[in-house]
Amino acid sequence: MEYRGDEMDKYYENKKLQLIIGLFIGIVFGFLLQKGGVTKYDVIVGQLRLTDFTVIKIIFSAIITTMLGIGLLYKRGLIKVETKSGSVKNSIIGGLLFGIGFGLLGYCPGTIAGAIGNGYVDAMTGGFIGILAGTAIYAFMHPTLRIKGIIKDDKYSEYNIFNNYKGNIFTTHCKMKLN
């Protein structure tokens, strides 16, 4: 089904509504992370040590729910999917920086927001300061990194499931009927 632009564009154009929806989704996301227990340092370290698999269960649940939700909404024309270009090299650089931060503090950006909401001191000090410092450094260095070619698009940048298939591979083969 084609995207029903007339019906949905009013939501995309309303920036205040987008912020309110984003805030609501973020609060729900943080609440679910907290209820799932993945805002606790011990649970995250347990996942890294392969002794507690709570984090991976939460991640897989979120991935499957998102895949099905986006696939069904896309197929019905209720959302448009606009992917951004990327780069394998950029992803490697970002993953290494993410891993360093994760290893130093034991939180990822999503779980650190939940840990701050829980009032954990380590998240409020090192984590919050680290997020602000990392964001500021990246924003400051981004133009220079682009000019020097360290950050750039590559030949894999435009590949995505929504541009290469009619519909979505997950919902095209799905036998579910939604009425």
N, C-alpha and C positions, 0 to 999 in steps of 0.2 A: 504494500500500500504506500502511496506517496505521502509525503509529509503534508499535513493539513495546516499550512502556514497561517491562513487567516484566523483560525481559531486559537493557535498557540503563540503567535508572534507578540500578542499583547503582553504575555508573561515575560518574553525575552527582552522586550523594550523597557519594562518597568524595573529600573535598577534598584529602587528601594524594596520592591517585592522580592527581587533576587537576593538581596542582603538578608531580609527577614527569613526567607526560606532557607538560605545557607546557614544562618545562625541557628534556626530550629533543627536542621539536620545535624549540625555540629554538636548541639547539646544532646540530641538523641544518641549520636555516635559515641560521645564521651560517656554518657550514662551506660550504654551497652558495654563499652570497654570496661568500665568500672564494675558492673555487675558480673561480667565474665571473668574478672580477676586479673586481667592482663595489664592493669596499671600498677601492679605490684612488682617491685624490683626482683624479688625472689622468684616469681613466676617466669619473668623474662629470662633471667639468668638460667633457670631450670630448663627452659627451651634451648638456650644456647649450649647447655651441657648435655642435652638430649635425655633429661630425666623427667621433665614435665612437658607434656604436649598440649597444654591448654591453649597456648598462643596459636599453634598451627591449626587446631580445630576451629578457633574463632576466625582465622584468616580464610580457611577453606569455606566456611559457612558464608562469610561475607562475599567471597569471590563467586560462589555458585549463585547466591541470591542476586548479586549485581548482574551477572551474565544473563540469567533468566529474565530479570526485570527490564534491563536495557533491550534485550532481544525482543521481548514481547511488546514493549512500548514502541520500539522502532518499527516493528512489523505492522503495527496498527496505525502508524503515522502520527503518534502522539509526541514524539521527540525527534529532533534532528541531531545527528551525530557529526560533530565537527572535530576531527582529530587534528592535533598539532604535529608538525614535523619534529623529528628528533634525530638522534645520531647514536650509533653504537658506541663511538668513542666518548661522547658526552655522557652516555649512560654509565660507562665504566668509571669515568672520573667522578660522577655524582655518587655512584655506588660505593666507591672507595671512601669518599668523604663521609657518606652516610654511615658506613661501617666503622670508621674511626670514632665518630660521635657516639654511635651505638655501643662500641666497645668501651669507651671511656666512662660513659654514664649509665649504660644499661637500659636506655629508653630510646624508642624511635619517636619521631615528631607526634604521631597520633597518641601514643601511650603517655608521652610526657605531658600533653595537654590534660589528659585524664588524671595523671598523678598530681599535677598542679591543682586541679579541682579537688582532689582528695586532701590537699594540704601537705604533701610530702616535701620536706625541706630540701632534700637533694634535688628534686625536680624544680622547685621554685628558684633555687640559687643557680646551680650549674646548668640546668636544662634551659631555663628561661633566658638566662644571660647568653648561653650558647646559641640558642635559636636567633635571638636578636643580633648578636655579633656575626653569626654566619650569614644572615640575611643582608646585613649592612655591607659586609665584605664582598659578597657576591654582587650586590647592586652596584657597588663602587667599581668593581673589577670587570663586570660584564662587557662594557663597550670595548675595553682594551683586549679582553680575551677573544672577542668576535673579530676585531681588526687583525689580530695576530694569527687568526685561524685555529686557535686552540679549541674554541667552541664553534661548530658549524654543522650544517645539515650534511648528510651523506646520502648515498644511493638507496639506503633502506628507509629514509625518512618518510616516504609517502605510502608505505605499505600498511594496510590495515584491513581488517575483516569487512568493514562496512563499505569500503570503496571497491572491493574486489568481487563481491558476491551480490546477487539480487536478494535482498532481504538479509537475514542473518543466518549463518550456518547452524547456530544452535536452535533457532526457532523454526527454520525451514524443515529440519528433520525431526522436530518435536511432534509427537502425536497428541498433544494435549489440545482440548477444545475449551475455549473460554467464551462464555456467553454472558 
